[in-house]
Amino acid sequence: MRKLLNLIVIALIAVMVFFPAKSNAAAKNICQTLKEEKTYYFNLDKKGKKETVKLSVSKKKHKNEYAFTYDLKTTVTVNGKNVYRKSWKGRYSDAAPVKVMVTDVNKKDKQMELLIIEGDVNDGTDGGFWCANMEHIYYYQYNNGKAKRKQDIAALFRGNFTNIFMLHGMKDDSYLTINGKDEIYARLCVEVQNFDYAHIKMRLKLKNGKFFKASTKSYNLMDIEDPFRPKKNITVYTKPGGIKKAFTVKKKESIYPCGLYTTNGKKIYLKVKNKGGKTGYIDPKKVPTFFDGTNHV
């Protein structure tokens, strides 16, 4: 029995030596939102020592007849050198309209990204959006001791959609999310006639140090909880803009939007499913609906 136990122990040691467990740190995707006045350390160019990154916000409070206002000044530094600086005067909130993220969108390109988000940002603590409206997302690349602004990727996230309400963050603790393989994601809020608003997961790809729009025509919808009811009988088709019938939805029968299809951002088709799970496509402009609530959360 003792010999058998010794053999088991030796076998386990051999497995640990020759097949070590992968490090969680190595596998983790770096996608971090920085807190104000805290110094962070990242190897932005993946060369030599780590760089220090810091977001600083100075606030000056004013009292007038009706409320308090704030003068804000934000500064982002890398190794103590200014990368970004901007001031706002007379704001009614003491929250700086700037968030800073450090990401590693593509682990193989030996380069990290410094992202400065500008807009009506929100951390979700007061019940608002993760990020109410991201007006700009400035992408900086650090190389040869300097941080250079390369793109405003907010414009890329909006793509060629014409009826855009806002560009939101993905979740509370990470305004943007990544897959570590070359893709980065944000949440685009698109107005869809007769169907209120739709949230779609937008993705960009990073190649050779530059972001570009991923080629796609179909998008999955996010945050859909409640169904919609048409005001008349409608036909659902097998393809966007097609003529082959998939199924019929009767007046006041519940249908669930589950996808969005567009070729140019102007003409939109909705992918819908019925209670039985069948799916197909409709032209939302031709489907008047009852207003039973909103999925714009």
N, C-alpha and C positions, 0 to 999 in steps of 0.2 A: 504493500500500500504506500509506504514511504517513497519507494522508488518511482511509483506512478505519479505521486505529487511532485517530486523533484523534476520529472520529465515535463509535467504541465507548466511548472514555473519557468523552466528553461525555454520552453516553446513560446510562452508569453513574452519573455524578455527579447527573444529573437524577433518576434513580430514588431515589438516597439522600436527595436533598433533599425530594422530594415524597412519598416513601413510606418514611419512616424506620422502622427496625426497632423492634419493641416492646421496651421495657425489661424485662429479666428480673426486676428488683426490683419493678416495678409488677405483674408477673403472678404473683409468688410469693405463695402463701398463708402468712400469718403464723400459726404454730402452734408455739410455742417453749416448751420446758421449761427453767426457770431453774436455774442452778447456785447452790449455797450460797455466800454471802459475795461474790457478784459483782453489781455494779451494772449494770442494763440501762436502756435508754432507749427508750420507746415513746410515741407520741402517742395516748394512750388515748381521749381525747375528740375527737381529730382537729381540735383547735383550738389555735392558738398554738404554744408550745414543747412539746417532748417532756417527758414525766414520767419521773422515775427510779423504778425498781422494784427491790426487793432482798429476798431471803430470807436471814435471819440465823439461825444455830443455835449456841447455846452448850451445851457438854457438860461434865459433871462426872462423873469416873470414881470408882467405889467398888470395893474389893476385899473379898469376903467369903470364907467358908470354902470355897466350891465354885467360884465364878466371879466375873467382873467384872460390875458393873451400872452403868448410866448414868442420870443425871438430865439431861434435855434440855429446852431452852426454845427455841421457834421464834417468830420475829417476821417479819412481812411489812410492809414500809413502801412508801408511794407518796409521793414528794417529801419523804421523811424523816418522814412522819406514820404512826403505827401503824394498820394496817388489820386485822391479825390477830395474835393472841398466844396461845400455849398451851404448857403444860408437861407433861412426862411424867416420872415418877419410877421408878427401879428397873428400867429396861428392860435386857434382856440383849444388846441390839444398840445400837451407837452411831449407827445410821442413824435420822435423824428420820423419823417416820411422816407426813411432809407433803411434798407436791410442789406446785410453783407453775407454772402455765402462763399465757401470754398468747396469746390467739387473736384472729383477725378472722374470725369465722364468716360474717358477711355484709358484704362489702366496700361495699355500697351504703348501709348504715345510718349511716355516719359515726361508728362507735363500735366500740371494741375491748372484749374481755372479759378480766377477771382471774379465773382459776380456781384455787382452792386445794383440792387433793386431800388428803383425810385418810383414813388406813387403813394396812394392812400393805403399804406400798409397797416396790418393789424395782426396781433399775435393770437387772436381767438379768445382772449381772456374775458372780453366783455360780450361774448355771444355773437360777434360779427363774423365776417368771412375770414378765412385763413389769411387772405390778402385781398382786400376789397378791389383794388385795381392797380395792376402793375403797369405803369406808363412806360417805364424804361427798364431794361435789364442790360447793363453795360458789362461786357465781357472783356476782362483784362488777362493778358498773358505775361508771365514773368520770365525774363530771359536776360542774360548778361548783366544782371544787377539792376534791371529796370522793369517796371510794370507798364505795359503799353495797352491802351484801349484799342480793341480790334473790331468790335461789333456792338450794335444794340440789338440783342436777339429777341426783344419783345415784339418788334416788327415782324420777325420771322414766325414767331408763335401765332400771331394774328393771321398770318398767311394772306390769302386773297379773299377771305370772307368779307362780305359787304355789310351784313347786319350783325356787327359785333357789339355786345353790351359791355363786357369787361374781360380782362385777363386776370384770372384768379390764381392763387397758390394751390398746391395739391393737398396739403394737410398742415395741421398746426405747427408741428416741429420742423417742417421742411417745406418751404415755399415751392421749391423745385425738387424733383426726384430724378434719380438716374438708375441705369441698369449696370453701369461699370464697363459696358462693352462698346459704347459709342453713342448712346441715346440719352437725352434729357427730356423731361416732361413738365408740362404746365396744364392748367385747366382753362379752356376757352369757353366763354359764355356767349352763345349765339342765339339771336332772336329768330324764332321759327313761327311764321304766320299761322294763327289759329291754335298753336300748341305752346304758347307762352315762350319760355326760353329753354335751351338745351345746353347742358355742359358736356363738352367732349374733351377727351384726353389728347392733347397735341404733343407731338414729339419732333425733336430736331436731332440731327446726327452731327457728330464732330469728326472731321477728317482733315488731316494735315493742318491742324491748328485753326480750323474755321468751321463754324456751324452752318448748316444748310437744312432746308425743309426736306423732311422725309417724303418720298413719293407715295401718296396714297389717295384713294377716293372714298374709302369707307372708314367710319369712325364709330367706336362704341360710345354709347351714352353713359354718363355718370349721374349719380344722385337721383335716379328715377325711382319714385316710390308709389305714386298714385297713377291710376289709369285715366284715360280721357274717353269721352262719349261723343260720338258724332250726332249731329242734328238730323241726319238723314241716312238712309241705307247707302253704303259705299262698297266699292270693289277694291280689293287688295290684289296687287299684281306680283308676278313671280320675279320681275326685274324692275329696276328703276326706269320709269318712262316706258315700260313695256305694255303689251296689250294682252298677254296671257294671264288669265285669272288664276289667282292662288286660292282665294276664299272671299266670302262676303261678310261684312259686319253690318248688322242691323242697327237701325236708329236706337240710340241710348244704350247700346251694348258696349261694354268696356273693352278698350284696346290699350295695349301697353307699348309705347315707343321704346325701342331697344337699340337703334342705330341710326346713323345719318350718312347719306351718300351725296357727294357733289363732285362735279368735274372742274368747276371754275370758281366755287365759293359764292356764286350768285344764284344758280338754280339748285335747290335743295330737295331731296327726297328723304322721307322718313322710313326706316325699317320698323315694322310693328309686328306684334304677335297677339293672338287672341288667348282666351282662357284655356283653350286646348293645346296651346303651345305652337300652333302653326304660325309661320312667319311669311312676310311679304312686304311690298313697298307701296307707298302712297305719295301723291303730290299734296303736301299740307295746305297749299293755297286753295285746293278744291274740296277740302274737308272742314266745313264749319263745325265747331265743337261747343259743348256746354262748358261753362267755367265752373269746375268743381274744386278748384284749388290751384296751387302752383308747385312745380318741381324746382323752382328757382330758390334753392336753399343756400 
